[in-house]
Amino acid sequence: MLTGRVAGKVALVTGAASGLGAESARRLAREGAAVVLTDRAAEAGQGLADEILNAGGKAHFLTHDVTSPEDWARVVETTVQTFGRLDVLVNNAGIAMTGLDLMTHSLEAWRQTLAVNLDGVFLGLRYCGPAIAAGGRGGSVINLSSILGKVGSAGAAAYSASKGGVLLLTKSAALEWAPLNIRVNSIHPGYIDTPMVAQVLHNAENGNEARQMIIGRHPLGRLGEPREIADAVVFLASDESSFMTGGELVIDGGYTAQ
Ligand SMILES: NC(=O)c1ccc[n+]([C@@H]2O[C@H](COP(=O)([O-])OP(=O)(O)OC[C@H]3O[C@@H](n4cnc5c(N)ncnc54)[C@H](O)[C@@H]3O)[C@@H](O)[C@H]2O)c1
């Protein structure tokens, strides 16, 4: 008998080698899903897939650049060949560039951010949608936006624009795919302790001060933990959220409540 909150489902998680993607892949596997982990970072991604397999879960790693349509076509084909179907897509891969002033911002940095964070999500929908629909029993797409997809941030205009784009791309997809019972929702994390945030703080002039300043913007008085986002991913992937589509799940320690 299948046990677990997402037992019997096949989930594809992008950017699964690190941070929120890694924790989401672990938890989806622990709750019974067969998980395809994809990332540009092959060694770390394969390492996590091995960890899940050794723990008795179902996992398969594929190298994947989410900006490449050819990569998406290969990833979807291999997923269906390996596990027979696709039910859940977690569009998680993303990059953050901060400290970029619009007076001097390069077009290259703008395009790179939009390519990964927004084109990547579009391509995920475009290539996975038909495969999920072919399964005939609906599905769930979970797009990682950010609090910075709901409010602006000086120095992170491209990041904020990309994540704001994800918010409305999510709602449009939810409306198109509601008749297919493919639900599409976005998650909006506050600052979570992952390598991405560590890098942002590392690049700041005074990392410790910057960390305290960021913590101070969260009324709960701390950064979030990857588990606190991964639990929401499992909820949205599972049938527990069966009446939820086009929704924006804000998990930010109160950041955007003020
Ligand atoms: N950590 C936070 O505070 C936070 C807050 C809000 C939103 N988010 C979003 O959550 C997602 C995950 O963030 P994280 O903190 O775990 O970041 P992370 O940097 O720890 O992990 C991101 C992963 O994405 C992969 N990646 C980057 N570009 C890629 C590409 N072109 N193709 C495939 N994989 C690629 C990286 O190799 C890495 O493994 C991102 O979309 C991020 O914007 C994070």
The ligand as an ORCA input file, in Angstrom:
! r2SCAN-3c Opt
* xyz 0 1
  N      16.350     31.918      0.062
  C      15.486     32.892      0.079
  O      15.497     33.735      1.003
  C      14.440     33.045     -0.980
  C      13.411     33.961     -0.764
  C      12.423     34.118     -1.733
  C      12.463     33.355     -2.883
  N      13.482     32.475     -3.082
  C      13.478     31.722     -4.334
  O      13.515     30.336     -4.046
  C      14.226     29.641     -5.072
  C      15.344     28.814     -4.449
  O      16.231     29.696     -3.766
  P      17.416     29.172     -2.812
  O      17.544     30.164     -1.745
  O      17.218     27.736     -2.498
  O      18.660     29.367     -3.807
  P      20.027     28.520     -3.962
  O      20.962     29.466     -4.645
  O      20.421     27.908     -2.680
  O      19.604     27.361     -4.969
  C      19.204     27.652     -6.289
  C      19.520     26.462     -7.186
  O      19.107     26.816     -8.523
  C      20.095     26.336     -9.409
  N      20.065     27.128    -10.648
  C      20.406     28.428    -10.833
  N      20.283     28.754    -12.122
  C      19.839     27.654    -12.776
  C      19.522     27.363    -14.129
  N      19.658     28.272    -15.103
  N      19.075     26.117    -14.427
  C      18.948     25.176    -13.458
  N      19.259     25.379    -12.165
  C      19.698     26.608    -11.839
  C      21.418     26.516     -8.672
  O      22.429     25.687     -9.218
  C      21.013     26.127     -7.251
  O      21.204     24.752     -7.018
  C      14.718     30.731     -6.046
  O      13.816     30.851     -7.108
  C      14.703     31.971     -5.184
  O      14.594     33.149     -5.952
  C      14.456     32.307     -2.151
*
